[in-house]
């Protein structure tokens, strides 16, 4: 599988109310815009009823989100793509962003990732990101040829990446918190290849060696009836590929985006971050966590991103 290459004027990371609102304003000015929609659904999609969106007396969160998406996609210059960001180079003129399958270069970036999936973070993950913890087998896999690697997750992508890492010459293991029968059918192709699949096991901590690189992971059983439910098992490895979630703001911090004490992205009155050409809007910046505020911040970020582009290109 080869990485696809894309170029755009505006990259919006997140397809919730903030990201789609920014996309509408960029679309109206005919800016070449890509919206990245991650695996984790927008908080709005999980909301059963919305009673405070002006003009909609009673609407579901998912219904409102679909209207936002349809509006953004009505502009020919706006494209919505699937993918979680795993590598970023921001604030250095041209921004470079990678998902597991694409490389994207953009003049301006708007971060609108929401609050992220914080409850599933593994202890030590943030510290070891780039030091033996990775979100991309395609990107980092070649560095671990002939070394022991583990993939943690339970979807089709885990199986695809396990096979890819095996072809790269890695010694591959898959660890998952569900039973094999709950995994995609491709798991049997993985097993037939000789890759070990450790089922019903939760990774709770990534532990570094003295030099700061990952040394092992600590795991425990997810089987309620297991006699060893409290027993901690250790597995030594060179890299842990986490494909079950991405803790959104941690990866932006690694790229130089300044966070506040609550790990929200810091922005000014124009939704600018501390990095040139990088904006943020919505729940990832903290605030009242209301759809109307997220949409308003997204609009402001979109307007100012377009203003930045005009200055950049001296239009």
Protein Blocks (a to p, Z undefined) as FASTA:
>chain_A
ZZdddddfbdcedjbfklmmmmmmmmmnopacdddddfbdcfklmpmbackbghiabacf
klmmmmmmmmmmmpmkbccdedddfbdcehilpacdddfkbccddfbdcddebjojmklp
cehklmmgoiapafbfklmmmmmgoiacddedjbfklmmmmmmmmmnopacddddfbdfk
lpcfklmmmmmnopacdehiacfbdcddfkopafbdcdddfbfklmklmpccddddfbdc
dfkbccfklmmmmnopacdfkopacddfkopafbehiacedjkngpjopaklmmmmmmmm
mmmmmmmmmmmnoZZ
